Amino acid sequence: MANIFHKIRANLYRNYLTEDPDDYSIRVIADRSLNISEVCEIAVARGGADVTAAAMEHAVKLWLKEMGYQLCDGYSINTGWFTASVHIKGVVDNPLGQYDPEKHTIIFELHQGALMRKEIPGITVEIQGAPSTDGYIAQVLDVKTGSINNLLTVDRNLRISGSKLKIAGDGKHDSVGVYFHGDSGATVKVDPTDIVINNPSELMVVIPSVPMSTTCTLEIITQYTVGYILNEPRSITFDQTLTFA
């Protein structure tokens, strides 16, 4: 039996992709998202780096910047830990057709590499059970790119699946709505007219632009629950960070 070095905590969520009411998916509990600086500081503190955190951070940022530059020239990258590549989504309707930014989407994809896969036997998963029945976001889908729980395309639709998500209130609380909280500190509330679908298990909203932000968190504030309207709004926050495409 492999030695266990890591533990991942996870919750069970109803799987809305099947019709089986007893079918649940496992979703990792992401306590927080680590940035480059934090990873470098942790590496130095635990003895995983033989340089200063500042030196490690500087080198990592230079490498990532160059990786992005080369990906934009069409090269693929294989670090051993992950592979990165660029793809173009969309079709050309004749042999002489050309790339059209209005019809085609450039997508950068990262996938686990051989070194990352070697770490899997050393991981155990601890199921915490089902989340609170007060309402939860199980999955978000960027309709433009097909990205799940990852990318956001501004001015395109985002499908939000879960439980007790419907935007509803008694008219006394202006906070009711859908919010995108950017890493810049800016918060944008979705215009009510941009809520395309508003059901208990599914919302679809038009993704707003959040000033000066590359990532954001999603929050739903509603008074809805099954059968009645709550006296006070409750907040449902998606526990994964989303990135603007």
C-alpha positions as CSV (number, residue, x, y, z in Angstrom):
1,M,0.0,0.0,0.0
2,A,1.3,3.4,-0.9
3,N,2.3,5.9,1.8
4,I,-0.2,8.6,2.3
5,F,1.3,12.2,2.3
6,H,-1.8,14.3,1.3
7,K,-5.4,14.5,2.3
8,I,-8.2,16.1,0.2
9,R,-11.5,17.0,1.8
10,A,-14.6,16.8,-0.3
11,N,-18.4,17.1,-0.2
12,L,-21.1,15.2,-2.0
13,Y,-23.4,17.0,-4.4
14,R,-26.4,15.8,-6.3
15,N,-25.4,14.9,-9.8
16,Y,-27.8,16.8,-12.1
17,L,-26.3,15.2,-15.2
18,T,-28.2,12.0,-14.5
19,E,-31.8,11.2,-13.7
20,D,-30.9,9.0,-10.7
21,P,-31.9,10.9,-7.5
22,D,-29.3,8.9,-5.5
23,D,-26.4,9.8,-7.8
24,Y,-23.9,12.2,-6.3
25,S,-20.7,13.7,-7.5
26,I,-17.6,14.4,-5.3
27,R,-16.3,18.0,-5.3
28,V,-13.2,19.1,-3.5
29,I,-13.5,21.6,-0.7
30,A,-11.1,24.4,-1.7
31,D,-10.4,26.3,1.5
32,R,-8.7,29.0,-0.5
33,S,-6.8,29.7,-3.7
34,L,-3.0,30.1,-3.3
35,N,-1.2,32.7,-5.4
36,I,2.4,32.4,-6.6
37,S,3.8,34.4,-3.7
38,E,2.0,32.2,-1.1
39,V,3.2,28.9,-2.8
40,C,6.8,30.2,-2.7
41,E,6.6,31.2,0.9
42,I,5.1,27.8,1.9
43,A,7.8,25.9,-0.2
44,V,10.6,27.7,1.6
45,A,8.9,27.3,5.1
46,R,8.5,23.5,4.7
47,G,12.0,23.0,3.1
48,G,10.8,22.5,-0.4
49,A,13.0,25.2,-1.9
50,D,16.7,26.0,-1.5
51,V,16.3,29.7,-2.4
52,T,14.5,32.6,-0.9
53,A,10.8,32.9,-1.4
54,A,11.4,36.2,-3.3
55,A,14.0,34.6,-5.6
56,M,11.7,31.7,-6.3
57,E,8.7,33.9,-7.0
58,H,10.7,36.1,-9.4
59,A,11.9,33.0,-11.3
60,V,8.4,31.5,-11.5
61,K,6.8,34.6,-12.8
62,L,9.5,35.0,-15.5
63,W,9.0,31.3,-16.5
64,L,5.2,31.6,-16.6
65,K,5.4,34.8,-18.7
66,E,7.6,33.1,-21.2
67,M,5.4,30.0,-21.3
68,G,2.4,32.2,-22.1
69,Y,4.4,33.9,-24.8
70,Q,5.3,30.6,-26.5
71,L,1.8,29.3,-26.2
72,C,0.6,32.3,-28.0
73,D,2.9,31.3,-30.9
74,G,1.2,27.9,-31.0
75,Y,3.8,25.8,-29.1
76,S,2.7,23.2,-26.6
77,I,4.5,23.0,-23.2
78,N,5.3,19.8,-21.2
79,T,6.7,20.4,-17.8
80,G,6.3,16.9,-16.6
81,W,3.8,18.2,-13.9
82,F,1.4,19.6,-16.5
83,T,1.1,20.0,-20.2
84,A,-0.2,23.2,-21.8
85,S,-1.5,23.7,-25.3
86,V,-3.6,26.1,-27.4
87,H,-6.8,25.1,-29.3
88,I,-9.2,26.9,-31.5
89,K,-12.9,26.2,-31.0
90,G,-15.3,26.7,-33.9
91,V,-15.7,25.5,-37.5
92,V,-14.7,26.7,-41.0
93,D,-17.4,26.1,-43.6
94,N,-15.1,25.8,-46.6
95,P,-11.5,24.8,-47.5
96,L,-10.5,28.4,-48.2
97,G,-12.0,29.7,-44.9
98,Q,-10.0,31.8,-42.5
99,Y,-9.9,32.4,-38.8
100,D,-12.6,34.8,-37.7
101,P,-12.5,36.1,-34.0
102,E,-16.3,36.5,-34.2
103,K,-16.8,32.8,-34.9
104,H,-13.8,31.2,-33.4
105,T,-12.5,31.1,-29.8
106,I,-8.8,30.6,-28.8
107,I,-8.6,28.4,-25.7
108,F,-5.5,27.5,-23.6
109,E,-5.8,24.2,-21.8
110,L,-3.7,22.6,-19.0
111,H,-3.7,18.9,-18.2
112,Q,-1.9,16.8,-15.6
113,G,1.4,15.4,-16.5
114,A,3.2,12.2,-15.6
115,L,4.9,13.6,-12.5
116,M,1.6,14.9,-11.2
117,R,0.0,11.5,-11.8
118,K,2.7,9.8,-9.8
119,E,1.5,11.8,-6.7
120,I,-2.0,10.4,-6.8
121,P,-1.3,7.1,-4.9
122,G,-0.1,9.3,-2.0
123,I,-3.5,11.1,-1.7
124,T,-6.4,10.1,0.4
125,V,-9.9,11.6,0.1
126,E,-12.0,12.4,3.2
127,I,-15.7,12.8,2.3
128,Q,-17.3,15.4,4.6
129,G,-20.9,14.4,3.6
130,A,-23.5,16.4,1.8
131,P,-23.3,20.2,2.2
132,S,-25.9,22.3,4.0
133,T,-29.4,22.0,2.6
134,D,-29.7,25.8,2.8
135,G,-28.8,26.0,-0.8
136,Y,-25.6,25.4,-2.7
137,I,-23.9,25.9,-6.1
138,A,-22.9,22.5,-7.5
139,Q,-21.5,23.6,-10.9
140,V,-21.1,26.6,-13.2
141,L,-20.8,26.2,-17.0
142,D,-19.4,28.9,-19.3
143,V,-21.7,28.4,-22.3
144,K,-19.4,30.1,-24.8
145,T,-16.3,27.9,-24.1
146,G,-17.9,24.9,-22.5
147,S,-15.6,25.4,-19.5
148,I,-16.8,23.9,-16.2
149,N,-16.0,25.6,-12.9
150,N,-13.1,27.5,-14.5
151,L,-13.4,30.1,-17.3
152,L,-15.8,33.1,-17.7
153,T,-16.6,34.8,-21.0
154,V,-17.7,38.4,-20.5
155,D,-21.1,39.2,-22.0
156,R,-21.9,35.5,-22.6
157,N,-24.1,33.2,-20.6
158,L,-23.1,31.3,-17.4
159,R,-25.3,28.3,-16.4
160,I,-25.3,27.9,-12.6
161,S,-26.6,24.5,-11.2
162,G,-27.4,23.6,-7.7
163,S,-30.1,23.8,-5.1
164,K,-32.4,26.6,-3.9
165,L,-30.7,29.2,-6.1
166,K,-33.8,31.0,-7.4
167,I,-33.4,34.8,-7.1
168,A,-36.5,35.9,-5.2
169,G,-37.3,38.3,-2.4
170,D,-40.0,40.3,-0.7
171,G,-38.9,43.6,-2.3
172,K,-37.5,44.9,1.0
173,H,-33.9,43.9,0.5
174,D,-31.8,45.4,-2.3
175,S,-29.0,42.9,-1.7
176,V,-30.9,40.1,-3.4
177,G,-29.2,39.1,-6.7
178,V,-26.2,37.6,-8.3
179,Y,-22.7,39.0,-7.6
180,F,-19.2,38.7,-9.1
181,H,-16.5,39.7,-6.6
182,G,-13.2,40.4,-8.5
183,D,-9.7,40.0,-7.2
184,S,-9.2,43.7,-7.6
185,G,-11.7,44.3,-4.8
186,A,-14.4,45.4,-7.3
187,T,-17.9,43.8,-7.1
188,V,-20.5,43.8,-9.9
189,K,-24.1,42.9,-9.4
190,V,-25.8,41.2,-12.4
191,D,-28.6,43.4,-13.8
192,P,-31.9,41.7,-13.2
193,T,-32.6,41.9,-16.9
194,D,-29.5,39.8,-17.5
195,I,-30.8,36.9,-15.4
196,V,-32.0,34.7,-18.4
197,I,-33.2,31.6,-16.4
198,N,-34.3,31.8,-12.8
199,N,-35.2,28.4,-11.4
200,P,-34.5,26.7,-8.0
201,S,-32.0,24.3,-9.5
202,E,-30.7,26.4,-12.4
203,L,-29.8,30.0,-13.0
204,M,-28.5,31.4,-16.3
205,V,-27.0,34.9,-16.2
206,V,-25.0,37.1,-18.6
207,I,-21.5,37.4,-17.3
208,P,-20.5,41.0,-16.4
209,S,-17.1,42.6,-16.7
210,V,-15.5,43.2,-13.3
211,P,-13.0,46.2,-13.5
212,M,-9.3,45.4,-13.2
213,S,-9.9,41.7,-12.3
214,T,-8.6,38.5,-13.8
215,T,-10.4,36.2,-11.4
216,C,-13.5,36.4,-9.3
217,T,-15.8,34.5,-6.9
218,L,-19.5,34.0,-7.5
219,E,-22.2,34.8,-4.9
220,I,-25.9,34.5,-4.9
221,I,-28.1,36.3,-2.4
222,T,-31.7,35.3,-2.2
223,Q,-34.7,34.9,0.1
224,Y,-36.0,31.9,-1.7
225,T,-36.5,28.5,-0.1
226,V,-38.9,25.7,-1.0
227,G,-42.5,26.9,-0.4
228,Y,-42.0,30.4,1.0
229,I,-39.8,33.5,1.1
230,L,-37.4,33.9,4.0
231,N,-37.6,37.0,6.2
232,E,-33.9,37.7,5.6
233,P,-31.6,37.1,2.6
234,R,-29.1,34.3,2.7
235,S,-25.8,34.1,0.8
236,I,-24.7,31.1,-1.3
237,T,-21.0,31.4,-2.4
238,F,-19.3,29.1,-5.0
239,D,-16.2,27.7,-3.4
240,Q,-14.0,27.8,-6.5
241,T,-12.2,30.8,-8.0
242,L,-13.3,31.6,-11.6
243,T,-11.0,33.1,-14.3
244,F,-12.0,35.6,-17.0
245,A,-11.2,34.1,-20.4
